């Protein structure tokens, strides 16, 4: 899949916070940014040019069909320059480090926007890096083998999250985008609908991740900060 990103103004009377609209062959996600909606129009990979050839009016109508309450605002999209194309890729480096260099976050692994977990993994990579390399960096430059420890720590959650994203993409997104027929819920979503308690599982995976990281680097106090703390006390 690919994603066409755009902004459409938001009004105080608009319902909901963050939600999506799904129809045969179409997906529209809306993120509440207070004074505007950040809109993600999900398309089959490689179809952006065909959508542009159909014209902006046709594109605005597709958005209005999925989210009718936006119909009187789709006219805000006056030019294709207002609509950015995100080419989705799910991949990762085979090795994250070289002498004097360490890649983490998006530099080490490209994530799908599914679940919005890219930022979670990036922050967890940073915390793991601080925990592992912080004490070493206070003394000297880490060796390449020491840099590689970060990848060893973060490789499993990265691979597991990407596999989950591909599973969702192949079994849900692809079915929606490629189906001209009325949609039926995949069996995992049917289970979540029937037993709401199961929703805690994907919520934890998305919100916390497969390997949560906690800051273990001791806090460093300078003499100035200690003096400030005494004055504040």
Residue pairs with C-beta under 8 A, 6 or more apart in sequence:
1 42
1 43
1 44
1 45
1 88
1 112
1 169
1 173
1 174
1 177
2 42
2 43
2 44
2 45
2 46
2 47
2 48
2 85
2 86
2 87
2 88
3 40
3 41
3 42
3 43
3 85
3 86
3 88
3 113
4 40
4 41
4 43
4 48
4 51
4 83
4 84
4 85
4 86
5 38
5 39
5 40
5 41
5 83
5 84
5 85
5 86
6 39
6 41
6 77
6 82
6 83
6 84
7 33
7 36
7 37
7 38
7 39
7 76
7 82
8 36
8 37
8 39
8 63
8 70
8 73
8 74
8 76
8 77
9 35
9 36
9 37
9 73
9 76
10 32
10 33
10 34
10 35
10 36
10 37
14 37
14 69
15 69
16 30
16 32
17 32
18 29
18 30
18 31
18 32
19 29
19 30
20 27
20 28
20 29
20 30
21 27
21 28
21 29
21 30
21 66
21 67
22 28
22 66
22 176
22 183
23 65
23 66
23 183
24 176
24 179
24 180
24 181
24 182
24 183
25 176
25 177
25 178
25 179
25 180
26 41
26 42
26 62
26 65
26 66
26 176
26 177
27 41
27 42
27 173
27 176
27 177
28 39
28 40
28 41
28 42
28 63
28 66
28 67
29 39
29 40
29 42
30 37
30 38
30 39
30 40
30 67
31 37
31 38
31 39
31 40
37 70
39 63
40 113
41 62
41 63
42 173
42 177
43 51
43 177
44 177
44 178
45 87
45 88
48 85
51 58
51 59
52 59
52 80
56 77
56 78
56 79
56 80
59 77
59 83
60 74
60 75
60 77
61 74
63 70
63 74
63 77
64 70
64 71
64 74
76 82
77 83
86 113
88 112
88 113
89 110
89 112
90 110
90 111
90 112
90 162
90 165
90 166
90 169
91 109
91 110
92 108
92 109
92 110
92 158
92 159
92 162
93 103
93 108
93 109
95 148
95 151
96 102
96 103
96 104
96 108
96 147
96 148
96 150
96 151
97 103
97 144
97 147
97 148
97 150
97 151
98 144
99 144
100 141
101 147
102 129
102 133
102 147
102 150
104 122
104 125
104 126
104 129
104 150
104 154
105 118
105 121
105 122
105 125
105 126
106 118
106 122
108 125
108 151
108 154
108 158
109 121
109 158
109 162
111 117
111 118
111 121
111 161
111 162
111 165
112 162
112 165
112 166
112 169
114 165
114 168
114 169
114 173
115 161
115 164
115 165
115 168
115 205
115 206
116 206
117 161
117 165
117 206
117 209
120 206
120 207
120 209
121 154
121 157
121 158
121 161
121 209
124 154
124 157
124 209
124 211
124 212
124 213
125 150
125 154
127 213
127 214
127 215
128 150
128 153
128 154
128 213
129 150
130 215
130 217
131 213
131 215
131 216
131 217
132 146
132 149
132 150
132 153
133 142
133 146
133 147
133 150
134 217
135 217
136 142
136 146
153 211
154 211
156 210
156 211
157 209
157 210
157 211
160 210
161 205
161 209
161 210
164 205
171 186
171 188
172 186
172 189
175 183
175 186
176 183
185 193
191 198
192 198
192 199
192 202
221 229
